[in-house]
């Protein structure tokens, strides 16, 4: 049976993150895509894999192309846009009662 539970992710598309574990530890980049079902993120310029492209009508040469592969969500950490440092993320209500992300390091809301 497949796990169909939907998780609230602390990282969104467009966030700047740093890889904290694995072969690409220490690299930073912007999140291009969040793969909710697999709990992975695709980060710009990190975890590049080589794909062999078969010749087709659009690409008659074929060839080899480098693309980003997914990294597990637990291996990346959000970089606070205001301070530029890694931070953990929490959720709390703002003055309007809306649940928003906030930086646990600076206690400020993240937009």
N, C-alpha and C positions, 0 to 999 in steps of 0.2 A: 504494500500500500504506500502510495506516495504522500509525503508530508505536504499538506496544502495550507499550513498555517502561514498567515501573512505577518511578517515582522516589520516593526518600525525601524527604519534605518537611520543612523545618525549622519550618514554621508549622502549627499545629493549630487546630481549632475551639475557640473560647473564649479564644485568645491575644489580647493587646492589641498592635496593630501601628500603625506610622506609615507614611504614604505618602511615599516618598522621590523619586518622579519622576512627571511628568505634570501634568495640570490640577489635581489635588487634592493637590499636594505640600504637606506639613506637617500635613495633617489626621490625626487619630488615631481609632481605633475598635476595637471587638471583632470578631473574625472570626466571622461567622455560619455560613459554609459554605466548604468547600474542594472545588473542582471538579478532581479529579485528572486526568481525561482532557484537560482544556483548560489545565492548569497555571495556574489562576486561583483567586482567593479573593474572597468577598463580604464586605465590611467594612461594619459598621453605620454609617449616616449618610454614607457616602462614595460618590461616583460615582452620584448619583441620576439616574434616567432617568424620563421621562414615558411612561406606558402608557395608551392609550385603551381603556376597558372597554366592550364592547358590552352593551346592555341584555339582561338574562336574567331568569329567574323569581326567582332569589335576589336579584338587583340590578336592579330594574325601571328605575331611573334611568340606569344606565350611568355614564359620566363619565370623569374623568381621575384616574389614580392615580400617585403617585411611588414607585418601588421602587429598591433598590440593584442595580447591575450589577456584573459581575466586574472585577477588576483583576488584571493579570498578577502572578504570584508574585515576579518580580524587582523589581517596583516597590514592594514593601512590606518593612519591616524590623521585626523583633520588638522590643518594648519589654520590658526586663528587669523582672520583677515586683518584685524586691527594691530596685533602685536607681531605676527609672522612666526610665532612659536607653535609647536605641537601642543594640542590640548585635548582633553577628554570632553565629551559632549553629553549634556543632560537636557531634560525637557522640563519647562515650568511655564506657568501662565503669566502673560504680560498684563498690563493694566486694563486691557479690554477683555480679559478672561480667555484669550486665545492661547493655545498651547504652542510654544515656540522653542527652538533649540537655543541653548546657551553654553558658553564656554565655562568649564569648571575652574579654569585657571584664573580668568579675569572676572567671572560672574556677570559678563555682559551678553546680551542677546546677539545671535548670529543671524544675519539676514540672508 
